Amino acid sequence: MVDYYINSSICIQVLIATLMTWGITSLGAAIVFFFKKINQTVLDGMLAASAGVMISASFFSLLNPAITSANALNMNVWLTISSGFLLGGLLLIIGDKAFSKYLAKKKTKNINGVKRSLMLMFSITLHNIPEGLAIGVAFGSIAFNNGSTLASAFMLAVGVGIQNFPEGSSVSLPLRREGFSRFKAFIYGMLSGIVEVFAGLLGCLLVIYVQKILPFFLAFAAGAMIYVSISELIPESQNSKSKNLMSFFTIIGFVIMMILDVVFS
């Protein structure tokens, strides 16, 4: 099996690597099946922890690599990162209003809950696109003999995959909190990671072009995730009677994601 992988084409290697990262996302989303009944305080804590995971991922998985990549490409770092970050947040602001109007026309019950769920899934999905591109670029760069190796590219995919575990649960658990069935919450959490497969293949095929726009997309995804965390997840978790505990859960989520990023990056 190892020999087959080593001797496969780069695109097959990327496909297998990104299918692995998607599988780990799905495992994270599957956490919803392990709880028969969850009390409201625990659900609020999960929402707060999800906010911490997203804020941490925004810096350690997105902004920090974006800055490093922009420097390596001799780009205007502050302009590239700040414009991407601001536009990512702006997109979610527009999406927030669009979701609200759409749900109001449909006379949807619990508009805020459904809107929050849609924005959460969208931001995590958006975050997975540049990660998939990064994996594809790492594998595609092997052909250019610029220092990238199959081992280093695969370890990048392993690191991204491990980081994806809490991200999968960051989608499915809040959806469960909003009243979604366990199966639906799992499906949405799982689907949030499938874009990584397509983005990885695109990054591999367009490695030279993607490298030049990757820093912007990384910052763009970070802006979107920060907006959802600040506008939706943290305020909702603070509606709990145990506000201080919810704040601590946010910190715990941040630390867990930070450790995963630092150890496996």
N, C-alpha and C positions, 0 to 999 in steps of 0.2 A: 504493500500500500504506500509506504514511504517512497520507494523507488518510482512508483507510478506518478506520485505527486511531483517529485523532483524533475522527472523527465517530461512532464506535461507542458503544454504551451502556457505562456504567461497568463492568458485570459482564463484558462482552466484553473490555474493556481489561484487567481483572484476570485473566481467564482466559488471555489471550495472554501477559501478563507472568509469571504463575506457571508456565505451560507452558515459558517460556524458562528460568526458574530450575530447573525440574525437568530440562530438557534439559542444563543445565550440570552438574547433579549426576550425570546419566547419563554425561556425558563423563569426569568424574572417576572414576567407577566403572569405566569402560572401560579404565583404565590396566592392569588385570590382563591384558589381551590382548596387551600389548606386551612381555611377558617370557616367554620359553620356559621358562627354568629359573632359579630364584632361590635362591642359597645361604642357609643358615640365618641367618647374621649379617645379611644384607641384610633378610631377613624380620623379624628381631628389631628392626632399625633402623626399619622401616616401622611396626611396632607402637608403638615408642617415639615416633616422630614423630606418629602418630595421637593418642597421649595428649596431646602438646603442642598439637596442633591443637584438641582438645576442651577443654582447660583454657583456652586463649586465647579460643576462641569463647564459653566460659561467661561470661567477663567482658565482652569487647568487643562480642559480638553479643547477649548476654542480660542480664547484671546491670547493665551501664552504661546501656543503653536503658531497663531497668526502673526504675532510680532516677530517670532523667530524666523518664520518663512519669509516675511516681508523684508527683513534685514538681509537674509541670504540672497534674495532676488534684487537687492539694491533699490527697493521701492521707497516711496515717501511713506514711512511707517505710520506717523501720526495721522496723516490724511487718509490713508487706506483703511486703517483700523477704526478710526472715529467715524468715517462716513459709512462704512459697513455696519457698525454697531448702531448708529442712529437710524439708518434705513431699516434695519431689522426690527427695531422698536416701533418705527412708524408703520411698518406693514402690519404689525399686530394691533396697533391702535385702529387702523382702518378696518382690519378684520373684526375687531371687537364691535365696532359700530355696524358693520355689515351683518355679522351673526345676530346681533340684537334685532335689527330690522327684519331679517329673514324669519327669525323665530316668532316675532310679534305678529307677522302676517299669517304665519301658520297656526297662530293661537296656541303656541306650545306652553304647556304647564312647566313651572319651575324653569323659567327662561334663564335665570342667572346660573343655575346648576348645569344646564345643558350647554350654555355658551362657554362656561368655564371648562367643561369637559372637552369641547371641540378645540378650544384654544390650547389646552394642555397637550392634546394629542398632536395638534398641528405643530406646536413649537418643538416637541421632542422629535417628530418626524423631520422637521427642518434641520434640527441639530444633527441628525444621522446622515444627512446628505454630504456635508463636507467631510465627515469622518470616513464615509465610504469612498469619497474622492481621494482622500489622503492615502487610504489603503491601496487603491488602484494606482496612484502615482508612485507609491513606494515600490510596487511590483514592476510597473512599467519602466521605472528608472534603471532597473537592473540591466536592461539592454544597452544603456548609454555609458556603462562602466564609470559612473560618477560616485562610487563608494557604496551604493546600495547593494545588498546581497539578499539572497532568498531567505536566509535565516533572519536577518534584521527586518525584512518586510513581513515575514510571518509572525515574528514576535510583536510587531506593531499591531497586526490583526488580533493576536491573542490579548494584548493590552486593551484594545478597543472593545473586544468581546466581553472581557471581565467588567469593564466600566459599564457595559450595556445592561448588565444584570439589574442593578438598582434603577436604571432608567426604565426598563420594562415594567418594573413594579411601580414606578412613579406615575405611569399611565394607568395601569389596571386598578390599583388600589383606590386612587381618588375617584375613578369612574364607578367603582363598587360603592363608594361612599355616597355618590349622587343617585344611587338606586338602580344602576345597571345590574343585570344578572351576572353571575360569575363568568358564564361562558362569553357573553358579549364583552365584558370588561377584559377578559383574556384575549379575545380576538382583536380588539382595538389596540391593546398593548403589543401584541405580536405584530400586527400590521405596521405599527410605527417604526419597526426596525427593518422591514423588507426593502425599503428604499436604499438601504446600505448596499444591497447586492447590485442593484442597477447603477448606483453611483460609483461603485467600485469598478465595474466593467467600463463605464464611461471614462473614469479617471485613467484606467489602463490604456484605453484606445487613444485618448487625447492628452497623453501625459505632458507634452510640452506646453500645450495651451492651458491646461487645467492648472499647472503649477503657477502660472501668472495670475490667475484669478482666485486661487485657493485662499490666500490670506483674507481677501475681501469677504468671501463666503463664510469663512470661519467666524469673522467678526459679526457678520450679518445674522448668523444663527444665534450667536451669543446675545445680541441685542433683543432678539425675539424671546429668548428664554428668560432673560432678566425682566422683561416687561410682564410676562405671564406670572412670574414669581411675585413681583411687587404688587401688581394690580389685582390678581385673583387668588393665588394660593395662600400667601401670608395673611391678607385681610380676612379670608374665610376661616383659616385656622385660629385666628385671634378672636373669633366669635365664641370660642370655647370658654367655659368658666375658669379653666386652668390656663390662663394666658401665659404665665411664666413657664409652665411646663411645655407649652406649645413652642415657645421661643427656644427652649433647650432642645426640643426635638429637631427644630430647624438647624441648630448648631451641630447636632449629632449627624444629621443627613449631610451637612457640608463636610464634616470631618471624614465621614466614611468615603465619600466620593473623592475627597482630596487624597486620602491614603491610597485608594485604588489607582488614581491617576499618577501619583508620584512613584509608586512602587512599580507599576506596569507600563509606564510611558517609556 
